[in-house]
Amino acid sequence: MPTLWHGRFAGGPAEALQALNDSLPFDRRMFREDVAASRAHVRGLGRVGLLTDPEQAAILSALDQVEEELAAETFVFAPSDEDVHTAVERRVTELAGAAGAKLHTGRSRNDQVVTDLRLWTRRELTVLGHLVLALQTTLADRATEVGDRFLPGYTHLQQAQPVLLAHHLLAHGWSLARDVDRLVDTRRRVDVSPLGAGALAGSSLPLDPDGVAADLGFAARFENSLDAVSDRDFVAEALFVIALLGVHLSRMGEELILWASDEFGFVSLDDRFSTGSSMMPQKKNPDVAELARGKAGRLIGHLAGLLATLKGLPLTYNKDLQEDKEPLFDAVDTARLTLLAMDGMMASLEFRHDRMEAAAASPYAAATDLAELLVSAGTPFREAHAAVGDLVRRALSGEGSLADLVAADPRLGSGAAALLEPGASVRRRTTPGGAGPGPVSVQLERFAARLAADRERLGAP
């Protein structure tokens, strides 16, 4: 079959050009979107009188058959099918004859391709949002399950103050909530139909872009035909949101890698979400967490690559824009698999509360509480900080235990020494959003409400 532009050329494209130009190996996954957009386009042509009722019926019937063949993988691609759009139109023309040759009336592949991609991206952002919600729900369930168990909180990877394990788990949950918010917000800007923009300037035919946009469930149609066919902001934005989601999953994975090590021993991983060593029989490796950490670099690379592609493009369409799909498709696939695996890992791991609480039992972790006790009695904070720091220094230099030094200090005494008991410090965290039992109980309720609200915002997957 000749190319879509064969009338202008004396011969066909060189083999090297065709190999470089063809996008069918990766864009064929958009066949459902291409068929859906073609149906809406055909109905629009019928409404304005550019197709007769019999022609419209013939093309729609052919599109139904094409979709069935593609879904069943019985569709036979031709060597001339450079992309899924060409393949669909060719097969429709074979099935519907002269009527099929009218399918592309008033349409360019420029507006056709970006319409398909917007439909695909809109759906996939919703799917990813629901997978993030599933991981958040697992974190909330585990946070409820662990109750008042605690562990050390860290700054600079040094033990800082004890926190409830539930509080720590919910910290990841709230960062993921921002990812959901960004997915929803990005989807709003994706939700614009470019169909009717043509190659770049619209058409002299009486098209119905508003009706076609409504038919496809878009919230709006394009405002400027030049912008409509050249805009890939939505791809870059989707890649950014997915990359940042990947960064959050990577941070979670890094913690699980540390926690699963013998040095920490805070968690025991389920065999289903671990791997072994080909040489060392004793090994149990946190590969899911490591891959989550590694995949983040891949996602960041997709974003950087597309931005570099877009930065020098003049209006309107340039073939460079074909480079938008592979990074987006791979980013979505990568995020989907990583979310599923991390959710399974988090749901199945066993928390080693004995190791966590033993690590958090150091009396030095309550040093801030001692300083705040002095502050509550009227001591300026800087003086209180220096006084407790001096007691810590003396204890570490061997003058006595911190508890004995605190009990002997006239500013503190035996009552203050009781704050050094395991678990006493975390129970004193009472400020809103803090790490103690009271605030965490409220936080769990607020988190559950946020999950419910985000499910409603996302809608059906």
Buried (B, 14 or more C-beta within 10 A) or exposed (E): EEBBEEEEEEEEBEEEEBEEBBBBEBBBEBBBBBBBBBBBBBBBBBBEEBBEEEBBBBBBBBBEBBBEBBEEEEBEBEEBBBBBBBBBBBBBBEBBEEBBBBBBBBBBBBBBBBBBBBBBBBBBBBBBBBBBBBBBBBBBEBBBEBEBBBBBBBEEEEBBBBBBBBBBBBBBBBBBBEBBBBBBBBBEBBBBBBBBBBBBEBBEBEBBBBBBBBBBEBBEBBEEBBBBBBBBEBBBBBBBBBBBBBBBBBBBBBBBBBBBEEEBBBBBBBEEBBBEEEEEEEEEBBBBBBBBBBBBEBBBBBBEBBEEBBEEEEEBBEEEBBBBBBBBBBBBEBBBBBBBBBBBBBBBBEBBBEBBBBBBBBBBBBBBBBBBBBBEEEBEEEEBBEBBEEBBEEBEEEEBEBBEBBBEBEBBEEEBBEBBEBEBBBBBBEEEEBBBBEBBEEBBEEBEEBBEEBBEBBEEE
